């Protein structure tokens, strides 16, 4: 009952905000939740600024919607509860669209889709990115992600060690405390290009499982807030059509992250 009241109140508040914006000509106000610890998609810089692909996409969508957007950083493990509690109106944080998450929130269409991968130390004796090759090895992953879920379901012969953010597993693999890590191929590839990532290499990409990995990354919205979801969907279509998406893509990547 409490959750239903939150949903109803949030939807009513959003409707009033959008209605008022339409009526008086002022921009719709939208608070966007993001993690700020998942480069190159979202990262909180030392000066307090947020940067990354997610952030630039969010800004482009807000401009397309003529919305006044404010970013709020939130630890990954609590990001959906914070959305449901009304701390922000949407999550733009590389969140994969999965059936499990759809039970709690609604999603827009995807705005990118890249596969998971395994990284290992450069001198590792692990020969391939398979369950058999990882048997008895310690595998690191960020908790509450599709990648940790994939490891649990598909790589059960390894010992899974979970971390609150990728920064912790990167430190542990560099110091030899884990034998391999799993994450998005783009996140791992970007890290390997840094000085800290010189320890390691990509062992191989993994074939995504639609049930586990989902349909790609989408924007999470509280259930029942259909108008906001459709505004985001229309904005995604618009920036894909007018070249803005491609410009942002090319700023960060040498390949198309939108996926098939």
C-alpha positions as a Python dict, from the first residue, in 0.01 Angstrom:
ca = {
    (1, 'X'): (0, 0, 0),
    (2, 'X'): (283, 240, 85),
    (3, 'X'): (451, 178, -249),
    (4, 'X'): (127, 236, -436),
    (5, 'X'): (84, 570, -262),
    (6, 'X'): (437, 669, -358),
    (7, 'X'): (371, 578, -720),
    (8, 'X'): (44, 771, -724),
    (9, 'X'): (193, 1077, -558),
    (10, 'X'): (496, 1075, -787),
    (11, 'X'): (281, 1043, -1097),
    (12, 'X'): (54, 1323, -979),
    (13, 'X'): (352, 1546, -904),
    (14, 'X'): (502, 1480, -1246),
    (15, 'X'): (172, 1547, -1420),
    (16, 'X'): (138, 1877, -1235),
    (17, 'X'): (497, 1971, -1322),
    (18, 'X'): (451, 1890, -1690),
    (19, 'X'): (110, 2059, -1698),
    (20, 'X'): (245, 2372, -1535),
    (21, 'X'): (539, 2379, -1774),
    (22, 'X'): (304, 2360, -2070),
    (23, 'X'): (75, 2622, -1926),
    (24, 'X'): (326, 2891, -1838),
    (25, 'X'): (585, 2823, -2107),
    (26, 'X'): (862, 2736, -1861),
    (27, 'X'): (1081, 2432, -1913),
    (28, 'X'): (980, 2101, -1756),
    (29, 'X'): (1210, 2017, -1464),
    (30, 'X'): (1356, 1667, -1450),
    (31, 'X'): (1598, 1524, -1194),
    (32, 'X'): (1824, 1256, -1337),
    (33, 'X'): (1993, 995, -1119),
    (34, 'X'): (2331, 853, -1221),
    (35, 'X'): (2610, 663, -1050),
    (36, 'X'): (2917, 872, -1129),
    (37, 'X'): (3155, 575, -1094),
    (38, 'X'): (3133, 393, -1428),
    (39, 'X'): (3369, 550, -1683),
    (40, 'X'): (3352, 609, -1974),
    (41, 'X'): (2972, 613, -1936),
    (42, 'X'): (2940, 822, -1620),
    (43, 'X'): (3206, 950, -1383),
    (44, 'X'): (3229, 1213, -1110),
    (45, 'X'): (3543, 1423, -1158),
    (46, 'X'): (3754, 1566, -875),
    (47, 'X'): (3602, 1909, -934),
    (48, 'X'): (3251, 1770, -882),
    (49, 'X'): (3152, 1768, -1249),
    (50, 'X'): (2987, 1468, -1413),
    (51, 'X'): (3125, 1346, -1743),
    (52, 'X'): (3074, 1053, -1978),
    (53, 'X'): (2857, 910, -2252),
    (54, 'X'): (2550, 872, -2027),
    (55, 'X'): (2585, 1234, -1915),
    (56, 'X'): (2618, 1374, -2266),
    (57, 'X'): (2326, 1165, -2389),
    (58, 'X'): (2115, 1285, -2095),
    (59, 'X'): (2200, 1648, -2169),
    (60, 'X'): (2114, 1601, -2538),
    (61, 'X'): (1781, 1439, -2449),
    (62, 'X'): (1697, 1719, -2207),
    (63, 'X'): (1777, 1979, -2471),
    (64, 'X'): (1559, 1795, -2722),
    (65, 'X'): (1272, 1784, -2469),
    (66, 'X'): (1333, 2149, -2375),
    (67, 'X'): (1362, 2031, -2016),
    (68, 'X'): (1557, 2184, -1731),
    (69, 'X'): (1754, 1884, -1602),
    (70, 'X'): (1947, 1840, -1278),
    (71, 'X'): (2182, 1548, -1207),
    (72, 'X'): (2186, 1359, -878),
    (73, 'X'): (2459, 1103, -797),
    (74, 'X'): (2359, 783, -622),
    (75, 'X'): (2541, 462, -527),
    (76, 'X'): (2449, 184, -768),
    (77, 'X'): (2303, -57, -511),
    (78, 'X'): (2047, 201, -399),
    (79, 'X'): (1970, 367, -730),
    (80, 'X'): (1632, 200, -800),
    (81, 'X'): (1506, 245, -441),
    (82, 'X'): (1608, 613, -465),
    (83, 'X'): (1409, 652, -788),
    (84, 'X'): (1104, 491, -627),
    (85, 'X'): (1140, 717, -324),
    (86, 'X'): (1128, 1026, -547),
    (87, 'X'): (1491, 1135, -509),
    (88, 'X'): (1498, 1181, -888),
    (89, 'X'): (1267, 1125, -1186),
    (90, 'X'): (1476, 906, -1415),
    (91, 'X'): (1789, 690, -1407),
    (92, 'X'): (2043, 741, -1686),
    (93, 'X'): (2331, 523, -1568),
    (94, 'X'): (2394, 242, -1817),
    (95, 'X'): (2114, 39, -1661),
    (96, 'X'): (2034, -273, -1863),
    (97, 'X'): (1669, -334, -1946),
    (98, 'X'): (1590, -669, -1782),
    (99, 'X'): (1269, -849, -1692),
    (100, 'X'): (1369, -850, -1324),
    (101, 'X'): (1407, -472, -1318),
    (102, 'X'): (1085, -427, -1518),
    (103, 'X'): (900, -565, -1217),
    (104, 'X'): (1000, -250, -1026),
    (105, 'X'): (1037, 23, -1292),
    (106, 'X'): (947, 107, -1650),
    (107, 'X'): (1209, 163, -1919),
    (108, 'X'): (1243, 368, -2233),
    (109, 'X'): (1379, 209, -2548),
    (110, 'X'): (1752, 132, -2536),
    (111, 'X'): (2008, 403, -2603),
    (112, 'X'): (2305, 166, -2636),
    (113, 'X'): (2388, -205, -2624),
    (114, 'X'): (2738, -349, -2579),
    (115, 'X'): (2844, -702, -2472),
    (116, 'X'): (3011, -822, -2151),
    (117, 'X'): (3376, -932, -2146),
    (118, 'X'): (3637, -1092, -1925),
    (119, 'X'): (3970, -925, -1839),
    (120, 'X'): (4269, -1102, -1686),
    (121, 'X'): (4627, -1009, -1591),
    (122, 'X'): (4862, -995, -1890),
    (123, 'X'): (5055, -1298, -1761),
    (124, 'X'): (4743, -1501, -1676),
    (125, 'X'): (4732, -1874, -1753),
    (126, 'X'): (4356, -1854, -1820),
    (127, 'X'): (4327, -1939, -2189),
    (128, 'X'): (3969, -1846, -2278),
    (129, 'X'): (3655, -1674, -2150),
    (130, 'X'): (3464, -1991, -2062),
    (131, 'X'): (3328, -2150, -1747),
    (132, 'X'): (3570, -2441, -1779),
    (133, 'X'): (3873, -2215, -1815),
    (134, 'X'): (3767, -2009, -1511),
    (135, 'X'): (3706, -2315, -1288),
    (136, 'X'): (3860, -2260, -945),
    (137, 'X'): (3958, -1902, -1026),
    (138, 'X'): (3840, -1593, -836),
    (139, 'X'): (3624, -1373, -1061),
    (140, 'X'): (3549, -1012, -964),
    (141, 'X'): (3234, -818, -1059),
    (142, 'X'): (3035, -515, -950),
    (143, 'X'): (2741, -624, -734),
    (144, 'X'): (2377, -589, -841),
    (145, 'X'): (2468, -577, -1211),
    (146, 'X'): (2381, -790, -1512),
    (147, 'X'): (2749, -887, -1520),
    (148, 'X'): (2746, -1033, -1168),
    (149, 'X'): (2420, -1210, -1257),
    (150, 'X'): (2581, -1350, -1572),
    (151, 'X'): (2877, -1476, -1370),
    (152, 'X'): (2646, -1648, -1121),
    (153, 'X'): (2442, -1815, -1395),
    (154, 'X'): (2701, -1892, -1662),
    (155, 'X'): (3039, -1898, -1487),
    (156, 'X'): (2952, -2092, -1174),
    (157, 'X'): (3278, -2286, -1169),
    (158, 'X'): (3459, -1968, -1065),
    (159, 'X'): (3448, -1818, -716),
    (160, 'X'): (3260, -1489, -752),
    (161, 'X'): (3377, -1188, -552),
    (162, 'X'): (3148, -882, -555),
    (163, 'X'): (3241, -515, -527),
    (164, 'X'): (3036, -194, -481),
    (165, 'X'): (3203, -20, -780),
    (166, 'X'): (3443, -120, -1059),
    (167, 'X'): (3724, 77, -891),
    (168, 'X'): (3758, -188, -619),
    (169, 'X'): (3779, -488, -851),
    (170, 'X'): (4034, -302, -1067),
    (171, 'X'): (4257, -258, -761),
    (172, 'X'): (4221, -623, -666),
    (173, 'X'): (4302, -766, -1008),
    (174, 'X'): (4603, -533, -1037),
    (175, 'X'): (4732, -657, -700),
    (176, 'X'): (4660, -1026, -770),
    (177, 'X'): (4370, -1069, -528),
    (178, 'X'): (4137, -1186, -807),
    (179, 'X'): (4221, -1384, -1120),
    (180, 'X'): (3974, -1224, -1362),
    (181, 'X'): (3696, -965, -1379),
    (182, 'X'): (3374, -934, -1578),
    (183, 'X'): (3214, -610, -1698),
    (184, 'X'): (3101, -427, -2011),
    (185, 'X'): (3364, -460, -2285),
    (186, 'X'): (3373, -80, -2327),
    (187, 'X'): (3434, -19, -1955),
    (188, 'X'): (3714, -275, -1948),
    (189, 'X'): (3869, -155, -2275),
    (190, 'X'): (3871, 206, -2157),
    (191, 'X'): (4039, 105, -1830),
    (192, 'X'): (4306, -100, -2009),
    (193, 'X'): (4412, 211, -2199),
    (194, 'X'): (4502, 387, -1873),
    (195, 'X'): (4822, 350, -1670),
    (196, 'X'): (4636, 156, -1400),
    (197, 'X'): (4498, -82, -1659),
    (198, 'X'): (4840, -180, -1794),
    (199, 'X'): (4824, -484, -1566),
    (200, 'X'): (4560, -654, -1769),
    (201, 'X'): (4415, -756, -2105),
    (202, 'X'): (4078, -851, -2252),
    (203, 'X'): (4052, -1230, -2254),
    (204, 'X'): (3740, -1227, -2469),
    (205, 'X'): (3384, -1102, -2506),
    (206, 'X'): (3086, -1310, -2396),
    (207, 'X'): (2768, -1387, -2585),
    (208, 'X'): (2495, -1188, -2408),
    (209, 'X'): (2200, -1376, -2264),
    (210, 'X'): (1879, -1181, -2333),
    (211, 'X'): (1722, -1288, -2003),
    (212, 'X'): (2028, -1192, -1797),
    (213, 'X'): (2182, -906, -1993),
    (214, 'X'): (1859, -758, -2127),
    (215, 'X'): (1787, -555, -2438),
    (216, 'X'): (2052, -288, -2385),
    (217, 'X'): (2079, 15, -2160),
    (218, 'X'): (1763, 219, -2115),
    (219, 'X'): (1631, 503, -1902),
    (220, 'X'): (1443, 384, -1593),
    (221, 'X'): (1123, 567, -1495),
    (222, 'X'): (878, 506, -1210),
    (223, 'X'): (584, 290, -1318),
    (224, 'X'): (286, 487, -1440),
    (225, 'X'): (485, 791, -1556),
    (226, 'X'): (407, 719, -1920),
    (227, 'X'): (424, 1078, -2039),
    (228, 'X'): (782, 1123, -1924),
    (229, 'X'): (884, 787, -2069),
    (230, 'X'): (737, 874, -2407),
    (231, 'X'): (906, 1216, -2404),
    (232, 'X'): (1239, 1041, -2353),
    (233, 'X'): (1159, 788, -2627),
    (234, 'X'): (1075, 1064, -2873),
    (235, 'X'): (1394, 1246, -2778),
    (236, 'X'): (1604, 930, -2830),
    (237, 'X'): (1453, 890, -3178),
    (238, 'X'): (1519, 1259, -3252),
    (239, 'X'): (1888, 1262, -3154),
    (240, 'X'): (1940, 938, -3346),
    (241, 'X'): (1786, 1101, -3654),
    (242, 'X'): (1948, 1444, -3637),
    (243, 'X'): (2309, 1330, -3590),
    (244, 'X'): (2351, 1435, -3227),
    (245, 'X'): (2374, 1073, -3108),
    (246, 'X'): (2645, 996, -3362),
    (247, 'X'): (2846, 1302, -3253),
    (248, 'X'): (2835, 1188, -2890),
    (249, 'X'): (2914, 829, -2990),
    (250, 'X'): (3220, 940, -3186),
    (251, 'X'): (3342, 1157, -2897),
    (252, 'X'): (3388, 845, -2684),
    (253, 'X'): (3410, 545, -2914),
    (254, 'X'): (3556, 435, -3248),
    (255, 'X'): (3259, 203, -3310),
    (256, 'X'): (2880, 220, -3288),
    (257, 'X'): (2765, 142, -2933),
    (258, 'X'): (2397, 153, -3024),
    (259, 'X'): (2410, -211, -3130),
    (260, 'X'): (2171, -417, -3337),
}
